Structure formats: C-alpha cells, structure tokens
Amino acid sequence: MSCFLITYQDGHKVARPVTSREEYLALRDSKEQIQNLAKARRGNDAAKRRLVQMNYSCMPNADGTLKGAKQMTTTVGMDVDGLKPEQLDDIAAKIIAKKQSLGLLMLEKSARLHGFHLVFRRRQNLSQEENLRWASELLGVEYDSGAKDITRIFFTTTKDDLLFLDDELFSVSPTHEPEQKKEKPKVTQEKAVVPASSAPADAEYDEATYAAIVHELEKLLGGVPMHGSRNQFIFTMACNLRYICNHDPQWVAKVLPDYGENREKWYNSIKSACNRSMTIHMPKVMKRAIERVKMAQAKPCDDAEGTDGSGNGSIPPRMPQTLPAMIRLLVSKTPDIYQPAVAHAVFPALATHLWHTKFRYIDNVEHEATLMCVLMAGTGAGKSCITKPIDCIMKDVRERDKISMEKEQEWKDEMNTKGANKDKKNRPEGIVIQEVDADMTNAAFVLRMAEAEDHFLYVHMNEIEQFNALKVSARSDSHFQIMCLAFDPGNSYGQTRVGVQSVSRRVCIRFNWNASTTIRKGQQYFSKVLTDGPISRINFCTIPEQEIGADMPIYGTYDEQFDKRLKPYIDNLNAARGVIECPQAFELAKKLKEENADFARLSQSRTFENLSFRANVIAYLKAMVLYVANGCKWERSFEDFIRWSERYDLWCKMHFFGDAIDNANGEVQVNKRGPRNLLEELPDTFTYDDVVEVRRQQNLSADKTRYMLNNWKTRGYIVRDPKGQKDVWVKCKGKTHRNQ
C-alpha cells in the first residue's frame, strides 16, 4: 500500500491504509472536511490541523505508528509550495502533461491554495531526497525542501481540489517502475559514487531526522550560497554535522547534499572537516538546529515556533511565504534573516504619508495611522537593515521638506542681519517639515508639530536613547508621555512659557518613528515604565542571532527601478483622505481580538491580555495602511501577513518584557518562555483537583478555579462528565485553542 490515513493516538501519528478510490473520496468529501477547508482558507490554522491527513511515502511500523519508521512505500509524496496565484494553472497543466514520464498517481491543490501536493511512483534505486530532486528537475518546479522526511504528512483538501487520481495509488506493486523508464534516470548526483555510509538515509538523531536537521542548519548558516562560493559552505556544514555522525566522513557524506558542487571536491571538503580537531561540546548552531527540528516535528502541522504570540518559544513566528505585493517589494533587496524586521519597520514611514485620514476601529473609535516601531537585536546583528527601505519610502517627503527648510533658512538669515531694535518679520507660514532631527529639543518638537498642518512628523533614530532629547528636564518623563500620546486619538500636548521668544503652543501629537537598540539596553530603557503604557503602544521586532562565523548577508541594489515600482503605493497613501473603511480588515480585527481573548482565558495570563488590546489596534492600522497603499483593494495575502505581524509583535513583547511586567504588577515570575495554555496541560478527562494542581504549577491561586472552569464551559472548551461524576470534566474535541 502507498496511501495511509493519519490519526493521532496519545500524541503519536498512527497510519492505516486507504484501500480504494471510494474510501479516499469519501474521506475528502465529508461534511466536516468541507467545513474545515473553508475555515482554513480564511486563515483558521486550527481548522487546517483538523483536515484529513495522509502520508504517501512511508510504511508504518508493526503497531501502526510512524515515528522511527524506515521502510519506504513505492510512491513519493511531494509538496510544491510558495506559488503565485497566476502561476497555479500553468504549473498544474505542466504536471499533468508530464504524468507519464513522472508516473503521476495523484495531484491536488494545497489547503491554502499556495501550491500543490502530488504523488508519483518511486524510483527504487534513488533515495527519498533524490526522488524529489529528480521530479523537481523533470517538472521545472521547486519542491518544499522541508518535506524530505518520508513520514511527512499532507493536509488533504476536497474532491473539487483533486486534479488527478490513478487507482494504482491504492495497489502499487513493490517493484513497479514506469515502462518507459527502466534505466536509471539522470539525476544531479549520478557522477561519483558516495562512499558506503554508517547510517541509513532516513535515520534519526535524538528523534530528529537527519534530512530535517540539515535543512535547519542550512537556514541557520545563512542559506545555501550561489554556485562559486559553496565549497566553504560545504566545509562549514560538515564541521557541524560530524558531531552527530560519529566523526565519520562517510556518514556525513550520506546526509549532506553536494549542492551542485563537483563530487570529488565535495567529498574532499567533508574529509577535511572531519580531520579537524573537535571541541568537547557540540557547537551552539548544531544544538539549535536539532532543537528547532524537534519542536517542529512535535506539532501536528508545519507552523513555526511561537505562533501563539505568547513568547513561548526560542524564535519568533515565521513570516508567511506569500506576502502583500508592497511588502514583498520592500523586502526584496533584503537578506532573508532581516526580512521580518524590515516587514515591521517600514510601517511608520509608510503611515507618515497619510494626511487627514482616519480608520474606525472595532470599538467605534476613529484612529489615525499612529505607528511606532522599535527593533531590538544583539550588537552587530544588522539593525541597519531597515535604513535603505525607509530612505526609499521617505524620499518624496524629504524633497518637500527641503523646500520648507530653505524657506525657513532664508527667514533666519534675514533676521540675523537686523539689529535688536529693528522690526523683524514674523515667522513665515507654510513651513511644513515632516522628517525631524533625532536630537531636537522639546520646544523644537512642539513648534514643528504646530507648523505641520496636521501632517505626521517622523524620525528614524539609530539608538532609542536619542528619544531622551525630548525631555523637558533631566528628571522629566515627557519623552515617554509623548510616546503614549502619539498613539492616542485626540491627544493634546504642549508647553506654556512667558518669554517673548519662547514657544507656547498646544498641539495634537502626530508622530511616527523608528528606533533601534540592543536587547539589554531596550529592556533597561523601558524598565521604569513597564506598566505605564509605552510598551503596549509600540510595535517591537527583532533579528535572530546568527552563529559565529556565519556568511555575511548580501543586500540587493535599491535602484531607480525599485523606486519606480514603489511610487504607486506612495502615491495612493498621499492621495487618501477622510474616514476609510475596509470590511475585511474590520472583520479580521474582530477575529484576532477573539483569538487573543481565547488564549488569555486558557493561559490565565493577565499580561498577555493587556498587551494584546493595543497590539490588535496596531495590527488593524497596518492592515489599513496596506489597504490604502494597494488602491483600497484587499488581497488574500493581507490576512496571513497581519495575523503573523500581530503574533510576532506579541511574541517580542512577551519574550523581552513579559516576566518583568509580571513582576512589576506584583505577580510571581512563572516562566521565561511565556504563558502556558492551561487546558493543554490537562488530560482529556480531568478533575477539579487536576486543575488546581496545574494552576499551582503556574503559580496561580486556587480561589479562581471555579470561575475559570465556568468560563471554559461557557466558551465550549469543556463539558461536564457525561457519566455524571462530580467535579469531572471532559475536553471538547478540537478546542485546545493554541491561538494561532
């Protein structure tokens, strides 16, 4: 058999064969399957995980489990992902046109409509990865490199999404090869024989497959370089992999791809790496790769770590593969490791172009696009990555500012030529300077704000400490007050002075800004105002730490063509006026608010709940900026991106400040990895005492246990024991609510 239905028993994948077309189609077209697919395509990740799951590449163990299974089926399941909508029809036609050469048995659209799943006959003389590479070259499409494990599961769609199905899928001969392909097909690695290995191709290390470890290690080392610079990369990969391959070059050669390098040169690099002296401890990057694989394999689907936004995880949520067109353009010249930070950091500058434009939030309060972003990352992490995209966005503002600055300077020069007793002209009108200096005083800030004619001011600070220039005095907290007021609609701020030359004005603050800082400095900077509001009003982002000795990331060129492609989005922002409404963004804000509330109820984290309120407003304003920049047209990619953006923001806030906020609020520090979903900590059937114990482990008191249980029951997470046992509860199926 080659087609297996996957279910979960006691947290383990269990497979049973699907033996007929009728059974296969019935599984795909059940009422529950159709409903879950519809929800998944609207962005509901929990519904996606409830889709029927199949495996096409692995024979299960004798007890039906997949974990540790080594025997391959006679077919290969392949995931083609990350396609643009306009590519789908052409790629599907190409696959079906080559169905004979490929040995195609099944082709379906993926759950999120970003690609396809296909099943083809296995070439018995090739490994799993070599089969995937062969098919990729035959079809001219890239396969999901994270799907090399034979135990990989596929989230099945419905009959309407099934483009091709051959009954041979349900009864494949173990020795079957396509008639026209009896000879060994040509593959990239057909030259030079790899030395005999000490480990099977699909072996595991510490419950993580070698193929998945290699893939994660590639990403942590900066990604596979272009041809011509791969030899050093192969050497570095081998230096790390030898720690899990018994220091055996033959073993390393079995698990490490050649990346298109000459096979003899490739193997010599592996031998050189294994001949180097080894440290006692495994390198940090190797440990991290294994940890990431184990975390990913422990989840029923392929979602990234930390997707609940709780800070629970060592790395932030992974950015969606399909991005809004404007964001895709803005990160296109940025190395992969910096792209999430840039995707967040561009919004304050984009929003600065809006004028007299408001958006009605779900609480019926009108907001302007008040966006502030702080990038917190280690020393030398590459925080300057956000500079060039912001410069391109602000180019038109700077050109307008230059005219006003020249006008202001002419007036100053004229005033300096007149004596103290001479009549002097009043300050000229129409001096609108939006981009201000980072070292301006509080008085200068009030003056610039008063003259801005309701436009936003903007500043990009290389260090967050530059905000201190806005202090009225050394002991003043006016800079934090400005941060808070800038976010709040209809605010009022100013100063009153008696001097004739002094600035006495009251203004509504419209101030968007970017700032960068190291993680330690950022935590210290906000340590005195943890519960006073600035943190919840700011969008935070970060850059993951790279391994020592990682290759230098290479940027693209921000040329005239880049500016030309960006201009229509900027023009749309400049042209917007009035109260703009977007039903899709409004509904998304309500949906995300409920998801946050669900997780707060289940984790009982007051800190997460408090931070989520304004994080949802920030996400909504970003959605509206995207909507306006796109000519007031909503795209499907907006929802995935905004959901990720909010989860990422909350992850950073909980990760960097969560424990400190708990302590400042008088709560006991629970866990440096964020709040836990208490319902997930309980068995499927549990007692009142079980709940009290779980709350105790999370340092929560027992006195609110009854209230929490009643809340869960009202929300449909749990029901009382059907057998009528007192103080016994049962989880409702599919209601663990990871808040993804």
Residue pairs with C-beta under 8 A, 6 or more apart in sequence:
1 17
1 18
1 19
1 59
1 73
1 170
1 171
1 172
2 56
2 73
2 74
2 75
2 105
2 119
2 169
2 170
2 172
3 17
3 18
3 24
3 54
3 56
3 75
3 119
3 169
3 170
4 15
4 16
4 17
4 18
4 54
4 55
4 56
4 58
4 60
5 15
5 16
5 17
5 18
5 27
5 52
5 53
5 54
6 13
6 14
6 15
6 53
6 54
6 55
6 66
6 153
7 13
7 14
7 16
7 53
8 14
8 300
12 65
12 66
12 67
13 55
13 65
13 66
13 67
13 151
13 153
14 60
14 64
14 65
14 66
15 55
15 58
15 60
15 64
15 65
15 66
16 64
18 24
18 27
18 54
18 170
19 170
19 171
20 170
21 165
21 167
21 170
24 165
24 169
24 170
25 159
25 162
27 33
27 52
27 156
28 52
28 156
28 157
28 158
28 159
28 162
29 158
29 159
30 52
32 50
33 51
33 52
33 156
33 158
34 158
35 47
36 47
36 48
36 50
36 51
37 47
37 51
37 111
37 157
37 158
37 161
39 47
39 48
40 47
40 48
40 51
40 111
40 112
40 155
41 111
41 112
41 113
42 639
43 591
43 639
43 640
43 643
45 301
45 303
45 307
45 738
45 740
46 734
46 737
46 738
46 740
48 111
48 112
48 155
48 301
49 155
49 300
49 301
50 734
51 111
51 155
51 156
51 157
52 155
52 156
53 153
53 154
53 155
53 156
53 300
54 77
54 153
54 154
54 156
55 66
55 77
55 151
55 152
55 153
55 154
56 73
56 75
56 76
56 77
56 106
56 119
56 154
56 169
57 72
57 73
57 75
57 76
57 77
57 122
57 128
57 150
57 151
57 152
58 66
58 69
58 71
58 72
58 73
58 150
58 151
59 69
59 71
59 72
59 73
60 66
60 69
61 67
61 68
61 69
66 151
67 151
67 207
68 204
69 150
69 151
70 200
70 202
70 203
72 122
72 128
72 150
72 202
73 122
73 172
74 121
74 122
74 124
74 172
74 173
74 174
74 176
75 105
75 119
75 120
75 121
75 122
75 169
75 172
76 119
76 120
76 121
76 122
76 128
76 131
76 132
76 135
77 117
77 118
77 119
77 147
77 152
77 154
78 117
78 118
78 119
78 120
78 132
78 135
78 136
78 143
78 147
79 110
79 115
79 116
79 117
79 143
79 144
79 147
79 152
79 154
80 91
80 115
80 116
80 117
80 118
80 141
80 142
80 143
80 144
81 110
81 114
81 115
81 144
81 321
82 114
82 115
82 142
82 144
82 321
82 322
83 91
83 114
83 115
83 116
84 322
85 113
88 109
88 113
88 115
88 116
91 116
91 139
91 141
92 107
92 116
92 163
94 139
94 140
94 141
95 102
95 104
95 107
95 116
95 118
95 139
95 141
95 164
96 104
96 107
96 163
96 164
98 104
98 138
98 139
99 164
100 178
100 180
101 138
101 178
101 180
101 181
102 118
102 120
102 121
102 135
102 138
102 139
103 120
103 121
103 178
103 181
104 118
104 119
104 120
104 164
104 166
105 119
105 120
105 121
105 165
105 166
105 168
105 169
105 172
106 117
106 118
106 119
106 162
106 164
106 165
106 166
106 169
107 116
107 117
107 118
107 119
107 162
107 163
107 164
107 165
108 116
108 117
108 118
108 156
108 157
108 161
108 162
108 163
109 116
109 157
109 161
109 163
110 116
110 117
110 155
110 157
111 155
111 157
112 640
114 321
114 322
115 144
116 163
117 154
118 135
119 169
120 135
121 172
121 176
121 177
121 178
122 131
123 130
123 131
123 134
123 177
123 181
123 184
123 185
124 175
124 177
125 184
126 134
126 185
126 187
127 201
128 148
128 149
128 150
128 201
128 202
128 211
129 148
129 201
129 211
129 257
130 187
130 189
132 143
132 147
132 148
133 143
133 187
133 188
133 189
134 185
134 187
135 143
136 142
136 143
137 187
137 188
145 215
146 212
146 215
146 302
148 209
148 211
148 212
148 215
149 202
149 209
149 211
149 212
150 202
151 209
155 301
168 176
184 190
188 258
188 260
189 258
189 263
191 263
192 263
192 264
192 267
194 250
194 253
194 254
194 263
194 267
195 249
195 250
195 253
195 267
196 250
197 250
197 251
197 253
197 254
198 245
198 246
198 248
198 250
198 251
198 254
199 210
199 245
199 251
199 254
199 255
201 210
201 254
201 255
202 209
202 210
202 211
203 209
203 210
204 210
205 213
205 244
205 290
206 244
206 290
206 294
207 294
207 297
208 290
208 293
208 294
208 297
209 293
209 297
210 244
210 255
211 255
212 293
212 296
212 297
213 241
213 244
213 255
213 289
213 290
213 293
214 237
214 241
214 255
214 256
214 257
216 288
216 289
216 290
216 292
216 293
217 237
217 240
217 241
217 285
217 286
217 289
218 224
218 237
219 336
220 285
220 288
220 289
220 546
220 547
220 550
221 233
221 236
221 237
221 285
221 547
221 550
221 551
222 335
222 337
222 546
222 550
222 551
222 553
223 336
224 230
224 233
224 259
225 233
225 551
227 260
230 259
230 260
230 261
231 261
231 265
231 269
232 551
233 259
233 551
234 256
234 258
234 259
234 261
234 266
234 269
234 270
235 269
235 270
235 272
235 273
236 273
236 549
237 256
238 249
238 252
238 256
238 269
238 270
238 272
238 273
238 274
239 273
239 276
239 283
240 283
240 285
240 286
240 289
241 252
241 255
241 256
241 286
242 248
242 249
242 252
242 273
242 274
242 278
243 278
243 282
243 283
243 286
244 282
244 286
244 290
245 251
245 252
245 255
247 274
247 278
248 274
249 267
249 270
249 271
249 273
249 274
252 270
252 273
252 274
253 267
253 270
256 270
258 266
259 266
261 269
283 547
284 547
284 548
285 547
285 550
288 314
288 547
291 314
292 305
292 315
295 305
295 313
296 302
296 304
296 305
303 318
303 740
304 315
304 317
304 318
305 313
305 314
305 315
305 316
305 317
305 318
306 312
306 313
306 314
306 315
306 316
306 317
306 647
306 651
307 317
307 318
307 647
307 738
307 740
308 599
308 647
308 677
308 738
308 739
308 740
309 317
309 596
309 599
309 608
309 612
309 615
309 646
309 647
309 648
309 649
309 650
309 651
309 654
309 739
310 599
310 603
310 605
310 608
310 650
310 651
310 654
310 674
310 675
310 676
310 739
311 650
311 651
311 652
311 653
311 654
311 655
311 658
311 673
311 674
311 675
312 654
312 671
312 673
312 674
312 675
312 676
313 651
313 673
313 674
314 673
315 544
316 340
316 542
316 544
316 648
316 651
316 652
316 655
317 644
317 647
317 648
317 651
318 644
319 339
319 340
319 343
319 644
319 648
320 637
320 640
320 641
320 644
322 637
322 640
323 331
323 343
323 637
323 641
324 626
324 630
324 635
324 637
324 638
324 641
325 630
325 635
325 637
326 566
326 569
326 626
326 629
326 630
327 343
327 346
327 626
327 641
329 562
329 565
329 566
329 569
330 342
330 343
330 346
330 389
330 392
330 393
330 566
331 339
331 342
331 343
331 389
332 556
332 562
333 388
333 389
333 555
333 556
333 557
333 558
333 562
334 342
334 385
334 389
334 555
334 556
335 385
335 553
335 554
335 555
336 553
337 382
337 543
337 544
337 546
337 553
338 382
338 385
338 386
338 543
338 553
340 541
340 648
341 375
341 377
341 383
341 385
341 386
341 541
341 542
341 543
342 385
342 386
342 389
343 641
343 645
344 373
344 375
344 539
344 541
344 645
344 648
344 649
345 373
345 375
345 386
345 389
345 390
345 514
345 541
346 386
346 389
346 390
346 393
347 371
347 373
347 539
347 622
347 625
348 371
348 372
348 373
348 458
348 512
348 513
348 514
349 390
349 393
349 394
349 458
349 460
349 512
349 514
350 393
350 569
350 570
350 573
350 625
350 629
351 369
351 370
351 371
351 456
351 512
351 573
351 621
351 625
352 394
352 397
352 434
352 455
352 456
352 457
352 458
352 512
353 396
353 397
353 570
353 573
353 574
354 368
354 369
354 456
354 573
354 576
354 625
354 628
355 454
355 455
355 456
355 574
355 576
355 577
356 454
356 577
356 578
357 368
357 369
357 576
357 577
357 578
357 580
357 628
358 366
358 367
358 368
358 578
358 579
358 580
359 366
359 367
359 368
359 369
359 579
359 580
359 581
359 582
359 585
359 620
359 621
359 624
360 366
360 367
360 579
360 581
360 586
361 367
361 589
361 617
361 620
362 586
362 589
362 590
362 593
362 620
365 489
366 489
366 579
367 489
367 617
367 620
367 621
368 456
368 489
368 510
369 456
369 512
369 621
369 624
369 625
370 486
370 487
370 488
370 510
370 511
370 512
370 621
371 512
371 539
371 618
371 621
371 622
371 625
372 483
372 486
372 487
372 511
372 512
372 513
372 514
372 537
372 538
372 539
373 513
373 514
373 515
373 538
373 539
373 540
373 541
374 464
374 514
374 515
374 516
374 517
374 522
374 538
374 539
374 540
374 541
375 383
375 386
375 514
375 515
375 516
375 517
375 540
375 541
375 542
375 543
376 516
376 517
376 518
376 519
376 522
376 540
376 541
376 542
376 652
376 656
377 383
377 516
377 518
377 519
377 542
377 543
378 518
378 519
378 543
378 545
379 518
381 543
381 545
381 546
382 543
382 553
383 516
383 543
384 516
385 543
385 555
386 514
386 516
387 460
388 555
388 558
389 558
390 460
390 514
391 558
392 558
392 562
392 563
392 566
393 566
393 570
394 435
394 458
395 563
396 570
396 574
397 434
397 435
397 458
398 435
400 432
400 434
401 432
401 433
401 434
401 435
404 430
404 431
404 432
404 433
405 433
407 428
407 430
407 431
408 428
408 431
408 433
411 425
411 427
411 428
414 425
415 424
415 425
418 424
431 451
432 451
432 452
432 453
432 455
433 448
433 451
433 452
434 452
434 455
434 456
434 457
434 458
435 457
435 458
435 459
436 444
436 445
436 448
436 457
436 458
436 459
437 444
437 459
438 459
438 460
438 461
438 462
438 466
438 469
439 466
439 469
440 448
440 469
440 470
441 469
441 470
442 470
442 471
442 472
442 478
442 495
443 495
443 502
443 503
444 503
445 457
445 470
445 482
446 493
446 494
446 495
446 503
446 505
446 507
447 503
447 505
448 457
449 457
449 505
449 507
449 508
449 509
449 510
449 511
450 505
450 507
452 510
454 508
454 510
455 510
456 510
456 511
456 512
457 510
457 511
457 512
458 511
458 512
458 513
459 511
459 513
459 514
460 513
460 514
460 515
461 467
461 513
461 514
461 515
461 516
462 515
462 516
463 515
463 516
463 517
463 521
464 515
464 516
464 517
464 521
464 522
464 525
465 517
465 521
465 525
466 515
467 479
467 483
467 515
468 479
469 479
470 478
470 479
470 482
471 477
471 478
471 479
472 478
472 495
477 528
477 529
480 529
480 532
480 534
481 493
482 493
482 509
482 511
483 533
483 534
483 537
483 538
484 532
484 533
484 534
484 537
485 491
485 492
485 493
485 509
486 509
486 510
486 511
486 512
486 537
487 537
487 614
490 508
491 508
491 509
492 506
492 507
492 508
493 506
493 507
493 508
493 509
494 504
494 505
494 506
494 507
495 503
495 504
495 505
496 504
497 503
497 504
517 525
519 542
519 656
522 656
523 656
523 657
523 660
526 534
526 535
526 657
527 660
529 535
530 657
530 660
530 661
530 664
531 661
531 664
531 665
535 611
535 653
535 657
535 661
536 610
536 611
536 613
536 614
536 615
536 653
537 614
537 618
539 618
539 649
540 649
540 652
540 653
540 656
541 648
541 649
541 652
542 652
542 656
568 631
569 629
569 630
570 629
572 628
572 629
572 630
572 631
572 632
573 625
573 628
573 629
576 628
580 624
580 627
580 628
580 632
582 623
582 624
582 627
582 632
582 634
584 627
584 634
584 638
584 639
585 620
585 623
585 624
585 627
585 634
585 638
585 642
586 620
588 620
588 623
588 638
588 639
588 642
588 643
589 616
589 619
589 620
589 623
592 616
592 619
592 642
592 643
592 646
593 612
593 616
595 739
595 740
596 608
596 609
596 612
596 615
596 616
596 650
596 739
597 609
597 612
598 715
598 737
598 739
599 608
599 675
599 677
599 737
599 738
599 739
600 606
600 608
600 609
600 612
601 708
601 711
601 712
601 715
602 677
602 678
602 679
602 680
602 712
602 717
602 736
602 737
602 739
603 675
603 676
603 677
603 678
604 675
604 678
604 695
604 698
604 700
604 708
605 674
605 675
606 665
606 667
607 654
607 658
607 661
607 662
607 665
607 667
607 675
608 650
608 654
608 658
608 674
608 675
611 650
611 653
611 654
611 661
612 650
615 646
615 649
615 650
615 653
616 646
618 646
618 649
619 642
619 643
619 645
619 646
619 649
620 642
622 642
622 645
623 638
623 642
626 638
626 641
626 642
627 633
627 634
627 638
647 740
651 674
654 674
654 675
655 674
658 674
658 675
659 669
659 670
659 672
662 668
662 669
662 670
663 669
667 699
668 699
669 699
670 676
670 698
670 699
671 698
675 698
676 698
677 736
677 737
677 738
677 739
678 691
678 694
678 695
678 698
678 708
679 712
679 717
679 718
679 731
679 735
679 736
679 737
680 736
680 738
681 694
681 697
682 690
682 691
682 694
682 731
683 690
684 730
684 731
685 721
685 728
685 729
685 730
685 731
686 728
686 729
686 731
687 727
687 728
687 729
688 705
688 709
688 727
688 729
689 727
691 705
691 708
691 709
691 729
692 702
692 705
695 701
695 702
695 705
695 708
696 702
709 718
709 729
712 718
713 719
713 720
713 729
716 732
716 735
717 731
717 732
717 735
717 737
718 729
718 730
718 731
718 732
718 735
719 729
719 730
719 732
720 728
720 729
720 730
721 728
721 729
721 730
722 730
